Amino acid sequence: MGTTQLESVPEPKYWHLKTVLAEALDTDFAVGEILPNERDLAARFGVARATLRQALEQLELEGRLQRRRGVGTTVAPPRVGVDVTTSRQDWPGTGNDAWQAAECTVAVPSAAVARLLDTETDEEVHMVRRLRVSHGRPVAAELLHVPSASVPELPAIEAPSGPALARSVLRELQRLDLEGQDRAVELGSAGTVDARELDRLPGAPVLVVTTRYFSEGRTAAVSVATYRADTCRLTFGGDVEINHHGQQRRAS
């Protein structure tokens, strides 16, 4: 970064500072690098710390920076593209699936998910929790709801618990013929469990992607995936795109 003082500009000073900082992030810093502390940055650009803080907060909202407890402010990794089309028909856990199975429990789903599954409100289903990781950090958490009718052979499989049981549920689900899927996306706020797994504060903005998988004329499974809104963006069609601040590459 240069040491030139900011000149008088018609736009808010913090917004102009944000632009200057964004250009510096592209040329002077690497992903994961820690920025100088606020006092040094404020002195370098001749602005009040309150102005600097506004600029940093805006860059964090845009996914350019991350505030990490005990570490400081770091340069954020590329945003992960969330393909919201249904042109690619795959069961969870197949193909180039980027998710990692974490655990599996049996519980009663929310009323909204029960309606999508067309199950009784008190009927228990298998809940597979998975994480999606980018640059060593979780960017999304998924809860896949699978009724027992979709995995009838599961009780005969010896899978202890945790990730092993989760993988067994996914394998049994993949035995079904996938007839189609639909997807809905909405803006939400992180609940306690998702916030903890995604290293966010409860109430932080997230993208909630709900996917229904159809087989044999019924809903065979429902996925509710929660993506960090600061590190993910929606893409439409084709392969997932990862955009690193203007530089695009395609990942199949």
N, C-alpha and C positions, 0 to 999 in steps of 0.2 A: 504494500500500500504506500501511496505517496504521502507527503506531509503537507500538501497544499491546503490552506484554510478555505472553508466554503465561502463562496461569494454570495452576495445578496441576490436572491432569486424570487420570482413571484409565487412559486409553489411553496407549500409548507417546508420548513427546513428539514424536518425529519424525513419527509418523502424524498427530497433531493439527496439526503445522506443515504437513504436506503438504496437509491440507484447507484451511488458511488460504491457502496459496500458490495452490492450485487456484482458489479463489474470486477471488483477485486477478488471476489470468491471464484470467479471464472478463471482468473489468470494467476493469482498468487497463492491459492490454497488448494490442498488435496482433500478428498473425502475423508471425514473423520478427524481432520486436523483441528486443534483447539485454537480459538481466536484469542488475541490478547485480552486482558481484563478490561472492564468498562472504563476504569479511570484512565488507562493508557490510550484507549481508543478515543475517548472524549477529548483528551488533551491533543491527540494527533490531528483531529479534525476541527478543533476549536469550537466545540459545541458543549452544551450542558449535558450532564449525564441523563437527565430526563428526556432530552431530544434523542440521544443515542439509544436509550431504552426503547423508545417508540419505533425507531428504525429497525432494531433487532427483533422486536415483537412482530413487526410486519413481515420481515424475512422468515421468521419462524412459521407464521401463518401460511406463507407461500411455499413452505416445505424446503426452503434453502438452508435453514439452520435448525439445530436441535439443542434444547437445553437439557443437560444430563446432570442429575444430582451427583455431587461429589466430583464432577469432572469439569463442568463449565459449558460454554457454548461451542459446539462443534459444527463443522460443515456437514450437511446432511447427505446421505447417499442418494443415488438417482431414485426418482419416483417409480413405483411399481405400477404397471398398467393392469387394470382390472377389466378383462374382456367381458362385457355385459351382453353380448349377443348369444344366441343359442344355435349358431351355425355348426359348432363342433359338438357332437353328441358323444360324450364319454362319461362313464361312471366315475365317481370320486376314487382316486387312487390308481387310475390307469393312465397310460400314455405319458405325457410330460408333466404329470401332476407335481406341483411345487410344494405340496403340503406335507407336513410331518405328523404322523399319528402320535398323540400324546397319551390318551387314556380312553376308557370306555366304561360307562356306568349304565344302569337300568333305572329309569325314573319316569315320572309322569311329565309330559311336555307341557308347555304353556297352552292355554286355550286356543290361541291363534294358530299354533302349529298343529294341534289336534284337529282343528277344522280342516286344515290343508291336507292332513293325512286321512281324514274321514275316519278317525278312531274315536272311541268313547273318551269322555273327558277325564276318566280316572284310569285309562289303560296305560300301562307302562310300555316304554319303547327303549331300544338301545340308543344311547347318546354317545357318539364318537366325537371327542374333542381333538381338533388338529390345529397346528400352527403353521403359518407361512413366514419364512425367514428370509431377509435380504441383507447382505453385508453383515451377517452375524447377529442381526437384531430382528425381533418379531415385528412384522408389519400388519398381520391379520390373524384373527382367531376365528375358528369355525366350529359350530356345533351341528353335527349331522345326525338327524333323527331317523332311525330305521325301525319300523314295526317288526315284531316277531314273525309275522306272516311273510315278510320279504326275505327272511333268512331262516327257514324252517329247520335246516340241518345244523344250525349253530349249537344247540344243546349237546350234540354228539361230539363236538370238537373239543379237544382238551387244550384250552387256552387259559392260562392262569388269570391274568388281569392286566390292567394298564395297557401299554402300547401293543403287546402281543394279542390281547383280546380285541383291541381296536382294529388291528390288521386282519384278524379273522373275520370280523363283521364285514369289512370292506371286500375281502375275497369272496365271501358268500353272496354279497350283494351283486357282485360282478357276474355271477352265474345267470342272472336274469337277463332277458333281452330288453335292452333299453329302447323304448319306443319314441321317446321325445323328452323334452324338458322345457320349462319356462322360467323366467327370471324377472325379479322386481328389485329395484334399487331405491333407497330412500336415505335421507340424511338423518342421523340419530345422534345420541350421546352415549358415551361409554358407561356401561354398568360396572359394578365393583370388580367382578371376576375378569371381564375383558380388559378393564383399565389396568389391572395388576399384570396380566399377561402381556399387554402391549406397552407397558412402561409409560402409561399416561395417567393423568388424574381423573377420578370419576367425573363424568359430565363432559369430558373432552369430546369435540366433534368427531364423528366417525361416519363411514359409509356402510350401510347395512344392505347386503345383497342376499335375497332369499331365492333359493332355487328349488323347484319341484322336479323330481325325476319320475317318469311314467313307465310302467311296465304292466303287461297283461290287463290293460284298460283301467288301471288304478294308479294312485300315487304310491310309489314304492319307497320313497325317501324324501326328506326335506332338509335342505342345508340352510342354515342361517350363519352367514359369514360377516364378521365385523372387521372393517379395514380402517387403519389410521388415515384420517382425512388429510393429514399434513404430509404423508409420504406416498399416497396412492392417488391415482386418477383413473377415470373411466375411459375405455377405448371401445370402439365399435367395429366389430368384424375383423377377420383375419387373425394373425398371430398377435400375441401380447406385445405391446410396444413399451420399451423403457426409455424415457426421455430424461436425459441428463442436461437440463437447462439449455435447451436448444439443439443438442446433438442427439439424434435418434438412431436406434438400432433395433432390429427385429429379433425376437427370440421365439423360436418355434416351441 
